[in-house]
C-alpha cells in the first residue's frame, strides 16, 4: 500500500494570463443595487481579455448576448443590464449573496467561441442587505399608497362633475 499527497487540480487556460480550476469561484463584492452591467464590467476589467456573453441563474437565462444584440433589442438589453441582480434573481430579503453562471469568449477571438471552464460567479450584496431591502420595500409601499390616494382623489373629483360640466372638462383634457 502506498500513501501520497494529492496532486494539483487540472488547470484550464482561459487566456494567456488566466488559468482556472474546477475549484475556482469569482467573487464580486457589491451591494443590493449591483446591476448586471456592474457584474459584466467587473468581470471584464478584472479578468483582462475576456468578454461576458451570457448570464444564467440556475436554469434561467437572464442575459443572452445572441438575442440582446439583435436589431431592435436595444431597450430590452438596457433594461436587463440596468436591473439589479438582487431583484431579478428573486432573492430573499436577508440573502447576502447569489451564485450566477456566466459564459465568456476571448476578446481577440474572431469566432467568438464560448470558453469552457469559466468559474461560477458569487455576487455578494454587502452589509445591511436586510435593512436596505426593508427600506426599499417600505418606499415602494409608500409610493403605492400615494398613487392609491391620488386615484381616490381623482375619482371623487370626477363624481362631483355635473353632466354639463363633463363636456367642458372632456374638452379641456383632450
N, C-alpha and C positions, 0 to 999 in steps of 0.2 A: 504494500500500500504506500502511495506517495502523497504527501501533502504539499501544497504550494499556494502561493499568493494568486489571487485572481488577476487576469490580465487587463489591460486597458480596454475600455469600451471602444467599439468601432467608431471612427470619426467620418463625418460626411462633409465634403468640401463644398460650401455654397458659393464662395468667391475665392479669389486668390488669397485674401487675407482673413477669411472667416471659415472656421470649421465648427461643426456642432456634433453632438452625440445624442443618442437616444434619451439621455438623462437631462438634457438641457431644457430650460424654460426661459422665455424672455419676459421680464417683469417691467411693467410700466407703473410708476407711482404717480397717479393722477388724483383727481377729485371727482365728486359726483357730477360735476359739469364737464368732465372729459368727453370730447366728441370723437367720432370715428376719424375725422380729419386729424385730430391730435394724435391718435394712435398711429395712423399712417405716417405722419410727419416724424413722429418719434422713431419708428422702426427704420424709416429710410435715412434719417440723419444719424442714428446710432450704428446701424449696420450698413455701412457705405457700399454702394454697388448693387443694392437690392431695390426692387420696386414692388410694392404691395399690389397684388391683383385682386384678390377676393378676401372677404371677411366672413367667417362662419361662426355660428353659435350652436354647438351641438350639430344637429342635422338641418338647422335653419340657416339659409343663405341670407346674410344681412346685406352684403355688397358684392355684386358680381361685375367685374370690370367689363366683360364682354357685353353685358346688357346695358350697363350705365354709360358706356362710351358710344352707344348707338345715337345717330342723329335724332334730335327731339327729346332726348332724355336728360338734358342739362338740368332742368328744375328738379327732377327726381333725384339725380345724382347729388346735387347741392343739398337737398332736403335730408338725404340719408347721411351724408358726410357731416352735416351740421347737427345731427341728432346726437344726444348723449348716449354713451354706452349703457349707463345705468338704466335709462328709460326704455330703450329698445330691447334690451335683453330681459325685461320684466324682473329685475332684481327685487328682492325683498328690501324693506326699508332699512334693515340692520345688516345687510350684506356688506362686507368690507372689500370684496374683490369678485371678479368674474373671469372665467377662462374662456378664451376665444381661439379660433384657429385662423391662420392667415396663409394664403398662398403667395409666393413671390416668384419673380423672374429676375434674371440678371439685367441690369440696365443696358449693358452693351450687347445683349443677345438679340439679334435681328429676328430670330424665330420666336422669341418670347416663350420659351419652353418653361413650364411650371417646374420649379425645383422640388426635388424630393428631400425630405428630412428637415423642413423648416419647423422649428420647435413651436409648441403651443405658447400662447401669449396670456399672461395673467395681468389684468388691469386692476390695480388697487385704487380704492376710492378715497383714500386719505382718512385722517382723523375726523371724528364728528359726523360721520355719514348719517347716522340715525337722526341727529339734531337737524342737519341740513335738509334731509328729506322731509322731516316733520314740518319744518318751516315752509318748504316748498308746497307741501300738501295743504297747509293752513292758508297759504297765499292763494292757491287755486280755489279752495273752498270759499274764501272771501270774495274773489272775483266772480265766482258763480252766483253767490248771494247778491252781489251788486247788480249783476245782469238780471237776475230774477226780480229784484226790487224795481229796476228800471222798466222792465216789461210790464210789471203790475201797474206802475205809474202811467205808462203809455196807454194801457188798456182802460184804465179808469178815466183818463182824459178823453179817449175815443167815445166812451159811453156817455160823456157829458155833451157831446156834439149833437145839436139838433139836426133834423133832416135837411133843412135849408142851409145850415152851416156846413154840412158834409160836402155838398157840391163845391163850395168855395174852398174848403180845406183840401179836397181832392185836386182841385185846380192848382193850388199853391205847391203841392208836393210833386206834381207831375212834371 
